[in-house]
Amino acid sequence: MTDWLLTNATPLRFGVFLLMAALLAGAEWRRPFRGVPSRRLRWGRHLLLSALGTLLLRFGLPMLAIGFGAIVDQQKIGLLQVYELPRWLACVLGVLVLDLAIYAQHRAFHVAPLLWRLHRMHHSDVHLDASSGIRFHPLEIALSMLIKIGVVVLFGIPALAVLVFEILLSASSLFTHADLRLPPGLESRLRRVLVTPEMHRIHHSVLRHETDSNFSNLLSVWDRLFKSYRAAPERDPAKMPIGIETFRDNADQRLLPLLVQPFRSPPPSG
């Protein structure tokens, strides 16, 4: 079973992505929380950004994190490989380690000025829907993959755990950015374990102290554990401004300006 999953890793990831994207786009169309204009244009633009990032990975790296996970399995290198753990336990620990690493990476991208230049393109979206979950600069995608590979090799994370995490992370990114509002009872219970759209929406507030909170991607525990959790925004979540204070013009949301945004200085305020 494991061999089949790893052999079919690409179609599995793509299939789950398409299914999740279709379900969320349909739900947003039927019952949007805030409403987002030009959905087709947004999806087209963000899919192009994602495709450029994928091409950069394919041509710029000899293999991706799953490939390094296979090497780890074969050579028995890394911390998790030192002990003969049951496969299921090694996979669970591997997913937890990767999720914590992505939390730390996300937080670092907000702190380091050069990294923020890459990441701010994601935050410069003035609206929020499921397509925002794939709106990342290709260079950020490549850097994130390099970090992920380092974590896989250092901790000896099995290839199956890497595949499971990649699928969960992709689905979670779409879900947490969705223009949806869950029933309050369900949302409060779900938030105890997973990041919800309501929780992550705070992270996209135009207020910087709210942007610098709720960094978790899949499991919400990391924000609580490392004191970056914010339960609610200061303003009405249905009306609060989304994005950052700069690059808010329609022209800034086109493909080429988004690609060159990390190399541009913010326009003067006022």
N, C-alpha and C positions, 0 to 999 in steps of 0.2 A: 504493500500500500504506500509506504514512504517513497519507494523508488518511483512509483507512478505519479505521485504528487510532485516530486521534484522534476521528473521528466516533463511534466505538463505545467510547470510553474507559470510560464508566460500566459498561456490561454486561461489558466485559472485566475490569475490576477486581473487580466483584462475583462474576463467574464463577470467577476464580482464587481469590478468598477462600473461596467456598463449597467448591470442590474441595479446597483445602488444609485447611480446617477439618474436612471430612468424613474425609479420609485420616488426619489426626492424631488426631481423636477416636476413630476406629476402632482405630488403633494403640495408643492409650492404654488403651482398653477391653480389648484382647486381652492386651497385655503392659505394664502400668503399671510404672514404676520405683519410685515411692514410694506410690502410691495416693492418690486424692483423693475425699473424700466429696461426696455431693450434686452430681454432675456436671450433671444437668439444671438444677438450681436455679442453679448457678454460670453455666452458659452463658446461661440466660435473663436473669439479672441483668446480666452483662457485655455481652450484646447490647443490652440496653436502654440502658446507659451509652453504648455506641458509637452507637446510633441518636440519642440526645440530642445527642451531639457533632456528628453529621452534620447534624441539623436546625439546630443553632446556626450551622454553617458556611453552610448553604444560605440561611438568612434573615439572617445577620449580615454576610456578605461579598458584594460584587457579583459577584465571580468568584474561582475558586480558582487554585491554582498552575499547573495546566495551561492555564487561560485566559490567565494572564500570560505563560506560555511561548509561546503563539500570538502575543501582542502583540510579544514579543521577536523572534520570527521575522519578523514583518511589518515592524517598525520598525528592525530591526538595531541594537538597543541592548544594552549590556552587554559585558563583557570578552571573552567567547568570540566575540562577533559582530564584533569589531574585525578579526579575521583571517579570511580565507576558508578555513576548515578544511573538510576533507571531512565530510559529514554524520555518518558513522559515528564519526569521531574526536571531533567536537563532542558527540555523544551519550554516548560513553564518558567523556569528561572531565566532562560535566554530571552523570552519575551519581556519579562519584567526588567531585565538589565537594559535591553534596547529601548524600552519605553522611558526608563529613567534617563538614559543617555540623550534621547531626543528632547526630553524636558530641559536637561542641562544645556544642550546646544541651543535650544530656543531662547533660553534666558540669556545666554552669552551673546546671541545675535542682537539682543536689545541693549546690551551694555557696551559692547565694543563698537566704536564709531564706524570703522570700516565694514564690519559685519552688518551693522544697522543699515548702511547704504544699500547693501544687497537685499536685506529683508524688508526694508520699508516699501518696496514695490508691492509686496503682498498687502501691506497696511494702507497703501494709498488708494485702495478701492473705496469709493465713497458710498457704495451699497454693499450689501452682504447677501449672498445666496450660495447654494451648493457649489456653483462654479468657482466661487472664491477659494474653495478648498484645493484647487489645482493652479491657482494664480501665484506662481513662484518664479523668480528669475532663473533662467537656465544655469547661471553660475552658482546660485544658491543650491539648486538641485544637485549639481556636481559636487560642491563642497560638502553637502549633507551626506552624500553617498560615501565620500572619502572618510568622513568621521564614522559613519556606520561600519565601514569595512574595518577600520582600526579597532572599534569596539568588538566586532565579531572575532577578530584574530586574538586580541588581548584576552578576552573572556572565554574563548573557545566555544562560541555559540553554535549549536548544530544547524545544518542547512535547513532542516524542517522548521525549526524555531524562527529562522530568518524569514522563511516563506510565510509562515502564519502571521508574523508581525507585519510584514509588508502588506498583506491583505487587510489586516485589521486597521493598520494606519491609513491606508487609502480610503477604506470605507468610513473610518472615523473622521477624516478630514472633510469629506463631503458632508457627513451628517452634522458635525459641529458648526459648520458655516451656513447651514440651511436656513432659509427664511421661513421658519416654522416656530410655533409656540406649542409646547407640549402641555397636556393637562397638568395643573399644578401638583396634584398628588403624585402622579407618575414621575414628573420631572424631579421633585424633591427626593424621591426614593432612588431614581436612576443616578442622580448627581452624587450620591454617596459613593458610587463606584466609578462611574464613567463621566466623561466630559459631555455636557449637553449643549445644545445651541444657545440656551439662555445664559449658561455659564461662559461660553466662549465669546458671545456677543460683547460682553463687557471688555474683553481683551481688544476689541476693535473700536472701542470708544475713541473719540478725538482727544479726550483728556489724557495726557501722557501718564499720569499716575494710575489710571485705569488700564491703559494699554500695557503698562508694566505690571500686570497681574494675570493670574489664570493662564500660566504658560503650558499646562499639561495638554497632551495631545489625545491620549486614549484613557488612561486611568486618572481620576481626579485626585488621588491620594497624594501625589507629589506636591501639589500646591499647598495642601494642608500641612504636609510634613515640613516643607521648607518655607513656610510663612509667606507665600505669594498668593494666597487664596482671597478672592473678593466675592462676597455672596451676591451683591446687587450693585447696579450702577447708581450714581448720584441722581441721574435724570431718568425720566420715563423711557424704558427700553424701546417703546414703540416710536419714539420721536427723537431720541438722542442722536447727535451727529456721529456718523461713522467715518473712519479713516484717519488721516493726519492733517495737520493744519496747512500743509503745502501740497502742491501738485493736485489741485482739486478741479481744475478746468477740464472740460470735455476733451480738449486736445491732448491733455496729459494721459488720458485713458486709452489712447490708440497704441497699436502694437509697437511701432518704432520708438516713440517716446518712453514707453515702459521699458524697453530693452536698454535704452541709454540712460535711464533715470539714475542708476547707481553712480554714473560718472558726471552727473549734473549737480550743481549746488542749488539748494532750494531758492525759489524766487523771493525777493524781499517782501516782507509783510507790509500791509497798508498800501 
